[in-house]
Amino acid sequence: MMLRNINCLAKMSYRTRHIHLTRHKMALSAALENLIQSIEAFSKELDENTHTIASTRRGRPKVDLHFQRIVTQLQCSNIVSAASKRTAINNLQLAPASRSISTNTSSLSGVTNTKEEANVQNDSVSNSEEITPKEIYYNETDITDDIVKLYAHKTFPKVVLHNMYDLVSNEFKRRNYKVTPTYRSIKSKNSSAWLCCYHIYWPVETKFVAKDTTKAKASNKAALAALAWLKKNNKISSQGSPMIYDEEEVKVATKKVLPKLTLDDETIGDMQKIVNIHQSKMIEHIMDGREMGENDVKVEEGEDGPLAEAGEVSFRGVKEMRYLGLDQYKTKEKVKLPIAKYKEDFIDLLKSNQVIIVKGEPGCGKSTRVPQYVLEAWATDEGLSGNPGRIAVTQPRRIAAISLAERVASERDERVGSIVGYQVRLNSKFEPTTGRILYCTTGILLRHFQSDPNLTNFTHVILDEAHERDVNTDLLMNLLRGAVQKNPKLKVVVMSATIDTSMFSKYFGGAPVIDIPGFTYPVKQHFMDDCKLEVHKTIDMCEDKSPNLVHEDVVKVIKYICDKKPEGAILCFLPGWEDITKVYRMIPERNDLVTYCLHSRLQDSEQWKIFSRPPPGVRKIILATNIAETSVTVDDVVYVVDSGIHKEQRFDVEKGVNCIDNYWISKASAIQRKGRAGRVQPGESYHMYTKEKYKEFEDYSMPEIMRTSLTKIVLDSKVCSNNMNALEFMVKLPTPPEENATLRAVEDLKDLELLDENENLTSLGKTLAEFQLEPSFSKAMVNAVIFKCVTPVVDIVTLFSSETELFSSGLMNKENIKATKSDFCSSSDHLAMMRIFEKFLEFSDANNETGLRMFCKRLNLVPHRMKTIEKLRKIHFDYLFNGLYDVMPIADDYSDNDELVKAVILSGIGNILQHRNWDIVKNRLKQNVNVLLTRNNHKATITQESVNYKRNCFPSEFLLYLNETRSNVRRMTLVRECSLVSQLSVLLFSNKNLNIEKVDDDIKSDISSDDPVKLVLENTTVKLICDRKEAEELIRCKVALMSCYRYYTRQLTNPPEYNKSVNAAWDEILVILNKILKRHQVD
């Protein structure tokens, strides 16, 4: 039309053209005036409804200043300016085409620009669930505090939005889902601005528009508007990640991924044979068996238990002890110690009281002299009259028990064991007929309590280092409090360097307290905030709730002492072995330095090196855990470096897993560590934390009973207390654990069939209480006897219950460990280690020391640790030979069946990892990935040394594991060793019942069966899909096997009724079962 008018004008005369142009100009001018008025009215309305971002807001929490500044700078501007007609026209050209609310298939609600629009939207939403904005303009009121806090650690909202939509684009495989802003310039006579628009296509197609003086500000405003809208519509998680799938979508996506179980005709036929044998040859005999109850389980007092360990001191048959004369029992004091001044006071107090509390400062001599004072007092008053005298002195650690016994014997110029001896696990030196002072670990005395609840074999018990509050110490205090009431001849002395004397005095009925000051030289303390060392990382770390050791700062302090301070040994306290090895490698190799490590897992000979004196001019450095805090005294230590951190294991009752993490020590521990520096001369202690952090420390360490699994403790308490109710027993402890922790332990023991429904010991529970193992491990060994695969199961239990690191530098060479184990078995850590151990035993049985050393060197094994495992193995076999009745031979008929061995381990321990091929990561559904879930449905990570680390092929959905560790700091559950195990092994050997459930309709089409069902392992996450007839046959087979199994557990742990026909029928079943499991074996 315009082109036609122009052509007409060209043909007209000048005057005519002028008249037409004038008329058109006047009409255009009038139209333009009207348009400008409309624009000005629109602009005025917009001005009234727009708001400016305030530079600050009341009540807003402190956030990242840079991000806050950007949010503040995003001032809301008018899209249209009425300053001039030209500006209005420019703005008209750039204004969005529509500000209306449009309908869409989504139920998302828009981020509104004005209150009026909000009202329109609210009215619309009430009529339809498909309301969504097509275009959204930036509005400061939509940028709520939760959006600011959510992205406070980010620099620019624009970057956050781009990264978020990159994830969305990758997830949906849609390139157009990535976002790119578009800009338009807005210029006026006096100013210029930029208009930015983000056009997104997820979750619904929407535009976000904002204007500001620069592109950066405009784009950040538009990005903020988009983020606010996404958050409002629940498309951003609480962590700030895009929520690509909601719960319903995930449910749909994962609904058809249940594993399928298919049984071949031969397997079904074999299972039917097992059921027939059970019904025709066994059921009439085994149904007569009964389960032992409360009245059947009794503890005979005054006798040793049936299961004495190798090297264990036994008092059976010792009717009379030899009295060697008063001079032989007097205290020998070659060196005067502070406690000598209090000798008579102590003896007088002991004579007039059955229980006394000794608070002795470090260095006072309580651990070496108090036992001798007790012995001398007994010899003077009662020895000649024929009254027996035997003193037990408990220590929390074996190295302390041995070293103290040897030191006291040396002071007395005696041979270790004659009068003063020791007993620790696998090692003892003590003559029952002449020995009077027995240094032992707390666990050893607990074993004496099991067979002698009133402790009649001892006249005195000295409980040393009571402040450590380990589980055994607390249990002993409970048992001793009961024993002194029933055995008036028993006297108890509770000792510690740092102890809450009022609490312990009250616990023992107002027992008197004697306070012995120590003799220590002054120790100068240095905290990190008052020293001149460059340890800023450590100072910053003190602000964190969870401590993390700064290894380089520790080394700086050690080097400073070596370079600037006079001679004297350095004792450095570190959390764990990994920290020790890191610091050890960071210490420079110098001729004037020698470094030793002290850790409870080191061989005794390695630990003894710390006591050696270095040559003149050489400084000794000891890197130790808290084992050196109280139990071990190194006389030449002058300097202490205290990290302030210890590694502690705490049991999570809700999740049922152990959590190992670093924690700050207590004030009592800090004082103990400081005291190690002032034994021989004035010393100095360097504490790797600030004074303020020290003030925040707890006064005392958390008692172990409050942070450990109570399963074994409850089982032991049943024997020691003659089946006392668990809660009733626990409430008598110095610090009772939480009630739910005790109840969980009781339920676990019921699941293991060690307690009956009335919480009384079953016959199996009574037997396994004698095994010094976790109940689940003990049960696996008994089950191995029933299923005749004893040796491999005992080997696996021994290897993995000792928590001994068998590989040298195991923490640093995990890939090599995996490669070594894979050579023996590529699908099972347990079978791999069992075969390595069996190879070791071949050399050991043949007395081939040369071959043994070469074998260990080639596989990077630690020989002395392997020999320790060999000793433990013998003890575990003794448990079976001595603890079970001779119903069937302890045999290895089916030990070559790897699947059966794994199944028997599973039957006792019952921990299963379940594999799935999908995951939700940061609210994104990821498919075709490998995810492993623990028994508690927590995602687990297999560690690098496992043969199954980074496994891609899973011939079975299930893996057996023995232990898991949760790291709260790293937020992951770690499994070190695991084994692939077949579906059939899981279903048949788990002690849970099998149930049949209906399959959802949309899953039926995926199953090649006319009648598919869901097979569920009760109270677990294990669910499989299979044919109904196959499921029913499987359940009947399991019922038959469990019936036979329960019969034999009763026979093995009760005086048996030997039945040859039942045993013959069971052998038939084992032959068939062996075939089934071999047929379904997974590698």
Secondary structure, DSSP 8 states (H G I E B T S, - for coil): -HHHHHHHHHHS-HHHHHHHHHHHHHHHHHHHHHHHHHHHHHHHHHHHH-----S--TT-----HHHHHHHHH-----SS--S-HHHHHHHHHHS-S---EEE-SS------SSHHHHHHHHHHHHH-S-EEESEEE--GGGS-HHHHHHTTT-S-HHHHHHHHHHHHHHHHT-GGGS---EEEEEE-SS-EEEEEEEEE-SSS-EEEEEEESSHHHHHHHHHHHHHHHHHHTT-B-TTS-B--S-HHHHHHHTTT---B----HHHHHHHHHHHHHIIIIIHHHHTT-----GGG----TTS--S---TT----TT--------HHHHS---SS--GGGGGHHHHHHHHHH-SEEEEEE-TTS-HHHHHHHHHHHHHIIIIITTT----EEEEESSHHHHHHHHHHHHHHTT--TTTSEEEEETTEEE--TTT--EEEEEHHHHHHHHHH-TT-TT-SEEEE-SGGG--HHHHHHHHHHHHHHHH-TT-EEEEEESS--HHHHHHHTTS--EEEE------EEEEETTSS-S--HHHHHHTTSSS----HHHHHHHHHHHHHHS-S-EEEEE-SSHHHHHHHHHHS---TTEEEEEE-TTS-HHHHHGGGS---TT-EEEEEE-GGGTTT---TTEEEEEE--EEEEEEEETTTTEEEEEEEE--HHHHHHHHHTT-SSS-EEEEESS-HHHHHHS-SS---GGGSS--HHHHHHHHHHTTS--HHHHHTTSSS---HHHHHHHHHHHHHTTSB-TTS-B-HHHHHHTTSSS-HHHHHHHHHHHHHT-HHHHHHHHHHHHS----BTTTTT-HHHHHHHHHTT-SSBHHHHHHHHHHHHHHHHHTT-HHHHHHHHHHHTB-HHHHHHHHHHHHHHHHHHHHHS-SSS----TTTT-HHHHHHHHHHHH--EEEEEEEEEETTEEEEEEEEEE-TTS-EEEE-TTSTTTT----SSSEEEES--EEETTTTEEEE--EEEE-HHHHHHHSSS-EEEE---HHHHTTSSSSSEEEEEETTSS-EEEEEHHHHHHHHHHHHHHHHHHHHHHHHHHSS----HHHHHHHHHHHHHHHHHHHHT---
